Amino acid sequence: MYELVKEKKHLTDDELLTTLSKGGYSIHELNKALLDLEILGMISVRWVAKEKRRIEIVEAAAAPVRYAE
């Protein structure tokens, strides 16, 4: 699932479920996997409509800049 999101950079939960349902995944398995990936900081899930979520890859943050004193 992470590879699908990474490949497209962002998509909706409906698009992802349509793709994954061909492999036998249910909405409950999708929600569990999305929660796990979000907790790990790999993806970001935001509500964009009442029944639609946008799933995005979290880009690695740049290292903090240290200034010499």
N, C-alpha and C positions, 0 to 999 in steps of 0.2 A: 504494500500500500504506500509506504514512504517513497518508493521509487517512482510510482505514478505521479505523486504530488511533486516530487523533485523534478521530474521530467517536464511537467507543465507549468511549474512555478506557483500557480494558484488555480483552484477550481472550486466548484460548489459541492456540497455533500450529495446532491442529487446526481451530478455527473460521476462522482466517485462511486456511489452505490450502484449506478447503472453498469459501470465497468466491472465492479467486484461481484455483482450478483450473477454474472456469467460463470464465475468460479465457485458459486454456492454460498457466498457470504450473505448474512442477514443484516438488517439495520442495527440490531443489538450488538453484533460483532463489530460493525463499523464504529459505533459509538464508543465501545470499549477500547478499540485500537486508537481512535482519535484522542481519547482521554489520556491513554498511556503515552502517546507521542507528544502531546501537549505538556504533560508533566515533565517529560524528559527534556523539554525545551527545543524539540526538533521542528515542531510546527506551531502555527498560531491559528486558532479557530475563532471567528467573529460572526455574530449574527448580522445579516444584511437585510433580512426581511423576517416576517413573523415565523415562517417555516423554512427558511433557507440560511445556510451557513457558508461562509467563505473560508477555505482552508488554504493556508500559505506556508511556504517553507520559511523558516527563520534563518536569516543569513548570519553567519558568524560575525560577531562584533569585533571591531578592531581592538588591538591591545591598548590599554590606557597609556597616555603619553606622560612621561615623567620629565619634569623640568629641573634643571640643575639650579641649585640655590647659590 
